[in-house]
Amino acid sequence: MKEVTTIEEIRKKIDAIDQQLLDLLNQRMDLVQEVGRIKKTSNATIYRPEREREIIERLSNLNEGKLNQQAIEAIFLEIFAVSRNIELPERVAYLGPEGSFTHQAAEARFGAMSEYMSLRNIQSVFEAVLSERVRYGIVPIENNQQGIVGETMSQLSTSDVNIVAEVPMPIHFSFASQNENINEIQKVYSKDIAFRQCSKFIKEYIGSDVHMIPVESTSKAAMLASTDNTAAVICSHIAAKMYNLPILFANIQDSPDNYTRFLILSRSYRNARSDNDKTTILARISDKPGSLVTFLQKFHEAGVNFTKIESYPAKDGKKFKYWFFIEFDGHLDDPVIGKVMQENSEQIKWLGSYPKLC
């Protein structure tokens, strides 16, 4: 006769496994703490994205259970974040305020335990990194619907910082208000780019007499809407939750595939090679006819695969001069790439080589 297993019996087994997990995690943290002591004596960096990527890929390849790669990544990224704080807590600056999408991206990589510094604009994040008030800074670089973030590009061209890693993140907007009757809404607060990314919802659901009021961040917008019964906000679900705003509509962005890519920055930082890297550079090309073609041809002949090239005004003098924001597969330490970079060093500002995530 088949033995009947009760929920209570299953829960006891789960409790026993949880205890084993806790014991193993504490053993891992003991080893991590020892690594931190060694790194501290040599002033080595704690955050190694290529090492974390290597661990996740190795575990995914070994996995024979029900967890998929996304689940493994989510679990271990949080373990890595806790581990880094045990090794050596490091301060992280981000484009704030608290609850912004950049804050979410920062916590996705550095965890809830890190020490964070919320700054009001992108320039301040760069200055905090340059002055070494923080070890890392995180800023948005591009949205797949709206394109490059101009202020970040401007700072990359003039600041001596390096890209440590990239963080792609889906962007979901919510429409929240203290007032449950959308017909009584008189104004909507949000950031300008959020209005653009939710234009279809605004057109279909919000009357033409409602005032759209842009502010510096969606978190600030949520704060303003939280004290006004005639106001609503377009913001993240986290910002709505922070200010106790009921969400009337979720996922109101125009595109279901709305992603923003964030960059983690540091000063004088260089990743080791991994099996799947990308390199980001800025190239200052002469305005002589054919200069751009000649420059690109050198990389083509070296077999370098370009994944992105976009021009950006250099803002230098009266003439129209441009930086070219270029990304390609590979690492600066790859012999072929190192050679072609060296041959064109006068035209290139190397920003970073780091594990490729998007």
C-alpha positions, 0 to 999 in steps of 0.5 A: 500500500502506497504511503501517504505524504502529508503537507506537514511531512513535506514542510519538515523536509523543507525545513531540514533543507533550509537549515542545510542551506543556511549552514552552507551559506555561513560556510561560504561567508567564512571563506568570503571573509578570508578572501576579504582580508587578503584583498584588503592587504593588497587593496584589491577590488571586491567587485569582480563582474567577470568572476560572478558571470563565470560562476553563474554560467558554470552553475547553469551548465551543471544544473540538472534540476528545475531552476532555469538560468534566470532563477540561478542568476537571481539567487546568486546575484543576491548571494554575491551582493551579501558576500561583497558586504562581508568582504569589504562594504563599499559605497555606491552612488546612484542617480536618485532619489531613493526608489528611482530606476537607477536605485533599483539597478544598483540594488540588483547588483550591489544588494540591499545591504550596501551603503548607497549615496543618492545624488540629484544628477548624473554629473554628481555621480561622476564627480563622486566617483572621480573624487573617490568619495564612492568606489562605484557609481551607476547611471543610465546610458540608453533606453531601447525606446528613447536612445542614448542618455545625453548627459551620461555621454557628455560626462563619459567624454570628459571624465576619467572613469571606467566602465566596470559592468552593464546592467540591463533592466526592464522598465515598467511604469505604473499609474498611481494616485490617492484618488481611485476615480481617474476622472477626478485627476487634474494633474499627473507628475512624472519625469519627461522621459516617462511621459514619452514612454507611456504616451499611448496610455496618456492619450487613451486614458487621461483627458486633454485638460489634465496637466502633465507636470515634469519633475526631475525624477519619478520618485520625486513625482510620487512624493508630490502625488502622495500629498495631493488627492487631485494628482496622479503619478507615472512611476515605478511600482517601488516608488508608488509603494514607498509613498503609499500610493495605490496603483490604479494601472500597472505596466502602462509603458508603450512597449512591453520590451522597454529596457534601460541599460545602466553602467557601473563606473569606477576610477582606474578600473580594469576587468580581467578577461572572461569568455564573453566580453564587450569593449566600449570606446569613444573615438574622435574622428578627423573631419577629413573626407573618408576618415570614419571609413578608414578608421572602421576599416582597420577594425574590420580587417582585424576581425572585430565585430562592432555591435554599436556605433553612434555619433555624439556632438563633441561640443568643441568650438564652432565647427561640427565635431563629433565623438563616436560611441562605439561598442564591439565584442572582445576585451582590450587584453585580447591580442587582436583588439589590443593591437588595433587599439594601440595603432589608433590610440590617438583617436580613442578613449577606452572606457572599459572592457567588461562581461557582455550582458546585452 
